[in-house]
Amino acid sequence: MKRILALILSGLMLAGCSDDNTLRVGVGPLDSDYHKYAVELNEKLEKSGSTLRLKPIITADSTASVRLLNNGIIDIAIISASSIEKALVAESKIDPAQTLKGASETEYEILNDKSEVAVYNSTVAGIYDHTIHVIVRADAPYEDISDLSEKTVSVGSYDDCAYAVSFGILKDHGIKRAARKIQLNTPEKAVEMFKNNQAEALFLFDKVPSTYVSDLANSIDIKFLSVDKHRLKSITKFEKSLTSTVINANQYKGQKEAVDGIDVKVLIQAHNGTDSAKIAELMKVMFKLEGKTEAQTKEDVDMTAIRFGTVPNLHLDFHPESVKFYEKFGFKLNAAKHESHLFSVHIVGSQD
């Protein structure tokens, strides 16, 4: 039997091995917030006189970016912190229960078949938060997220991880699995679905203030539901990528009271082997330290929210150059080993 293997010998193509002054950055879908942030960061690099440039790599979502990063295919990635654990564990594309009905094993996507996941990426910085806006129509009879049982929730995000976060929020508000009805769309499509009465509620993941939410509030009367305070503590305790937040009163039209909510941290991750000089240059421009007082700078680079290393059970740490940067401001973080594969073989296809 003749066997043909298609191999890619990629030892020199891995993160940190490029001779030019660029960083390949995973940005999720085209025109996503992550993509726009990378474009803006390139503009800042150019204005600062730096020769470093980011080369945006379009990916399906944060989960895909993390997997590419961990394999050294890209140098850095802009991701939702909630994606890391999901990205680096084995999971199936179908419900395991369906295997009893004769589902083929080829429908499974095995990412790692060992007891421990080999991690080759680390955190560079937390760059901003996405706040989950929980919105219903002003005349709707819903006063709490727990009232959304059996109701269709339109989730607006460019990141697939938003589905799992939204699903968990409904769970933590006592809604049974079968009664959690969620549809994930882009922010634009999610808002349109809500406006067209195709959903009773809208979970929108965006910065505050959100242009999507502002435009929505100016077009129809809406109200915001708070995340239950008694549940907030337990949610953020076990979901380390989430932090509690408050949307201040009068942030949006018709919103007269403050709203208790949840933030999802957006991170820059790097392959552990990414050139330290490039990471140092990136961070200098990213935080714009020139002309700021020590107190202002420390507030800008405060890593308290992600000091836990993002996902403790995966032992993710910080890029060595990031650790040096934060130590200047009194933040002690665990450093990942600065390592990269010297030689790697990727089997991309095979045929008997």
C-alpha positions in Angstrom: 0.0 0.0 0.0 1.3 3.4 -0.9 1.1 6.1 1.7 1.5 9.8 0.8 2.0 12.3 3.6 1.8 16.0 3.2 4.1 17.6 5.8 5.1 21.2 6.6 8.5 21.6 8.2 7.9 24.8 10.1 10.8 25.2 12.5 11.8 28.5 11.1 8.2 29.8 10.7 7.3 29.6 14.4 6.7 32.6 16.6 9.8 34.7 17.3 11.7 33.4 14.3 10.8 36.0 11.7 13.5 38.4 10.6 11.2 41.3 9.8 9.9 43.7 12.4 6.3 42.5 12.3 4.0 40.5 14.6 1.3 38.3 13.2 -1.8 38.9 15.3 -4.9 36.9 15.5 -7.9 39.3 15.4 -11.0 37.1 15.0 -13.5 37.9 12.2 -12.9 40.8 9.7 -14.1 44.2 11.2 -14.5 42.8 14.7 -13.5 45.0 17.7 -10.3 43.0 17.9 -9.5 43.7 14.3 -10.2 47.4 14.7 -8.1 47.5 17.8 -5.1 46.0 15.9 -5.6 48.6 13.1 -5.6 51.4 15.7 -2.6 50.0 17.4 -0.7 50.0 14.0 -1.6 53.7 13.7 -0.2 54.4 17.1 3.0 52.5 16.3 3.4 54.5 13.1 2.8 57.9 14.9 5.3 57.0 17.6 8.0 56.5 15.0 8.3 52.8 15.7 9.1 50.4 12.8 7.2 47.6 14.5 4.0 46.6 12.7 1.1 44.2 13.3 0.0 41.9 10.5 -3.7 41.1 11.3 -4.6 37.4 10.7 -8.4 36.8 10.4 -9.6 33.9 12.5 -13.0 32.4 13.3 -13.0 33.7 16.9 -10.9 33.9 20.0 -10.8 30.1 20.5 -9.3 29.7 17.0 -6.7 32.4 17.7 -5.6 30.7 20.9 -5.1 27.4 19.1 -3.1 29.0 16.3 -1.0 30.9 18.9 -0.3 27.9 21.0 1.0 26.1 17.9 3.3 29.0 16.9 1.4 29.8 13.7 0.9 33.4 14.9 2.9 35.6 17.3 0.2 37.3 19.3 -3.6 37.3 19.5 -6.3 39.6 20.8 -8.8 37.4 22.6 -11.6 37.1 25.1 -10.1 35.8 28.4 -13.1 33.4 28.5 -11.8 31.6 25.5 -8.5 30.2 26.8 -9.8 27.2 28.7 -12.2 26.2 26.0 -9.5 26.5 23.3 -7.0 24.2 25.0 -9.1 21.2 25.9 -10.4 18.3 23.8 -14.0 18.7 22.8 -16.3 17.1 20.3 -18.2 18.8 17.5 -21.3 16.7 18.3 -23.2 15.7 21.4 -21.4 12.6 22.8 -24.8 11.1 23.4 -25.3 10.8 19.7 -22.5 8.3 19.5 -25.0 5.6 20.6 -26.8 6.3 17.3 -23.7 5.4 15.2 -22.0 8.8 14.8 -18.6 8.5 13.2 -15.5 9.2 15.2 -14.4 11.5 12.3 -16.9 14.0 13.5 -14.8 14.6 16.6 -12.2 17.3 16.8 -9.5 16.1 19.2 -7.3 18.9 20.2 -5.3 17.1 22.9 -5.6 13.5 23.9 -3.3 13.7 26.9 -4.2 14.3 30.6 -2.4 17.6 30.6 -2.4 20.4 27.9 0.9 21.6 26.7 0.7 25.4 26.9 3.1 27.6 24.8 1.3 30.9 25.2 1.2 33.5 27.9 -0.5 36.8 28.8 0.9 40.1 27.6 -1.8 42.6 28.8 -5.4 43.2 29.6 -6.4 45.9 27.1 -10.1 46.6 27.7 -13.4 45.1 28.9 -16.5 44.0 27.1 -19.5 44.7 29.3 -22.6 42.5 28.9 -25.6 44.7 28.4 -28.8 42.9 29.3 -31.7 44.6 27.5 -35.4 44.1 27.2 -38.2 46.4 25.9 -39.4 49.0 28.3 -42.9 47.6 28.4 -41.8 44.0 28.8 -42.9 42.2 32.0 -39.3 41.1 32.8 -37.7 42.6 35.9 -34.9 40.0 36.5 -32.7 37.8 34.3 -34.5 34.8 35.9 -37.6 35.9 34.1 -36.1 35.0 30.7 -36.8 31.3 31.0 -38.2 30.0 27.7 -37.6 33.4 26.2 -35.4 33.9 23.1 -32.2 35.8 23.9 -30.3 37.4 21.0 -26.6 37.5 21.9 -24.5 40.1 20.1 -20.8 39.5 19.8 -18.0 38.8 17.3 -16.8 36.0 19.6 -18.2 32.5 19.9 -17.3 32.5 23.6 -20.1 34.9 24.2 -22.5 32.0 23.8 -21.0 30.1 26.7 -20.9 33.1 28.9 -24.5 34.0 28.2 -25.6 30.3 28.7 -23.8 30.4 32.1 -25.5 33.6 33.2 -28.9 32.1 32.5 -27.9 29.0 34.4 -26.7 31.0 37.4 -30.0 32.8 37.5 -31.8 29.5 37.9 -33.0 28.8 34.4 -32.9 25.2 33.4 -30.8 24.0 30.4 -33.8 23.2 28.2 -35.3 26.7 28.9 -32.2 28.6 27.8 -32.9 29.8 24.3 -29.9 31.7 22.9 -29.1 32.8 19.4 -25.6 34.1 18.7 -25.1 36.8 16.0 -22.8 39.7 15.2 -23.7 42.8 17.3 -25.5 44.3 14.2 -27.6 41.3 13.5 -28.4 40.7 17.2 -29.7 44.3 17.6 -31.8 44.0 14.4 -33.2 40.7 15.6 -34.3 42.3 18.9 -35.7 45.4 17.2 -37.8 43.1 14.9 -39.4 41.4 17.9 -37.6 38.1 17.0 -36.2 38.0 20.5 -37.5 39.0 23.9 -34.1 40.0 25.3 -30.7 41.2 24.0 -27.3 40.3 25.6 -24.8 42.7 23.9 -21.1 42.4 24.5 -19.4 45.8 24.0 -17.4 48.5 25.6 -19.2 51.2 27.6 -20.6 53.4 26.2 -21.7 51.1 23.3 -22.6 52.8 20.0 -25.0 49.8 19.3 -26.8 50.3 22.6 -26.9 54.1 22.2 -28.5 53.8 18.8 -30.9 51.2 20.0 -32.0 53.4 23.0 -32.5 56.3 20.6 -34.8 54.3 18.3 -37.0 52.4 20.8 -37.7 52.4 24.5 -35.6 49.9 26.4 -34.7 49.0 29.9 -31.7 47.2 31.4 -31.7 44.2 33.7 -29.1 43.9 36.4 -27.2 40.8 37.2 -28.5 39.5 40.5 -26.1 40.8 43.2 -26.4 37.6 45.3 -25.3 35.6 42.2 -22.7 38.0 41.0 -20.2 37.0 43.6 -20.5 33.3 42.8 -20.4 33.8 39.1 -17.1 35.9 39.2 -15.6 33.5 41.8 -15.7 30.5 39.5 -15.4 32.2 36.2 -12.1 34.0 36.5 -12.3 35.7 33.1 -15.4 37.6 34.4 -15.4 40.6 36.8 -18.3 42.5 38.3 -19.0 46.0 37.0 -21.6 48.8 37.1 -23.1 50.7 34.2 -23.6 54.1 35.7 -26.9 55.9 35.6 -27.7 58.0 32.6 -25.1 56.3 30.4 -27.8 55.6 27.9 -31.1 57.3 27.0 -33.9 56.3 29.4 -31.5 54.5 31.8 -32.1 56.4 35.1 -30.5 54.0 37.5 -27.2 52.2 37.7 -27.1 48.6 36.4 -25.1 45.8 38.0 -23.3 43.8 35.3 -20.4 41.7 34.2 -17.2 42.5 32.3 -15.3 40.0 30.1 -11.6 40.9 30.0 -10.0 41.3 26.5 -6.4 40.2 26.5 -3.3 40.2 24.3 -1.7 36.8 24.4 1.7 35.9 23.0 3.5 32.8 22.0 6.2 32.2 24.7 8.9 32.4 22.0 7.8 35.8 20.6 10.7 38.2 20.5 11.0 40.0 23.8 12.2 43.2 22.1 9.0 43.3 20.0 6.8 42.8 23.0 8.6 45.6 24.9 8.1 48.0 22.0 4.5 47.0 21.7 3.7 47.6 25.3 5.5 51.0 25.4 3.3 52.3 22.6 0.2 50.5 23.7 0.1 52.2 27.2 1.5 55.6 26.0 3.6 56.1 29.1 5.2 59.4 28.0 4.0 62.5 29.8 2.1 60.6 32.5 2.6 60.7 36.2 3.7 57.5 38.0 0.2 57.2 39.6 -1.5 57.6 36.2 0.8 55.0 34.7 0.2 52.5 37.5 -3.6 52.9 37.1 -3.3 52.2 33.3 -1.2 49.1 33.7 -3.0 47.7 36.8 -3.1 43.9 36.3 -5.3 43.1 39.4 -8.2 41.8 37.3 -6.1 39.2 35.5 -3.3 38.7 38.0 -4.5 35.1 38.5 -2.9 34.2 35.2 -6.2 34.0 33.4 -7.0 30.3 33.9 -5.2 28.8 36.9 -5.9 25.2 36.1 -4.1 25.6 32.8 -1.1 27.3 34.5 -1.1 30.2 32.1 1.5 32.8 33.1 2.8 36.1 31.7 5.2 36.7 28.9 8.7 37.3 30.4 8.9 40.8 28.9 5.5 41.7 30.3 6.6 40.6 33.8 9.6 43.0 33.6 7.3 45.8 32.4 4.8 45.3 35.3 7.5 44.9 37.9 8.5 48.5 37.3 5.1 49.5 38.7 5.1 47.1 41.7 3.0 44.3 40.2 4.5 40.8 40.8 3.4 38.3 38.2 4.4 34.7 37.3 6.5 34.5 34.2 6.3 31.8 31.5 9.4 30.2 30.2 10.7 32.0 27.1 10.7 28.9 24.8 9.7 27.9 21.4 10.0 24.7 19.4 13.2 24.6 17.4 11.7 22.2 14.9 8.2 21.1 14.3 6.4 18.9 11.8 2.7 19.5 11.1 0.8 16.8 9.3 -1.8 18.6 7.2 -3.1 15.7 5.1 -2.6 12.1 4.5 -3.8 9.5 2.0 -3.4 5.7 1.6 
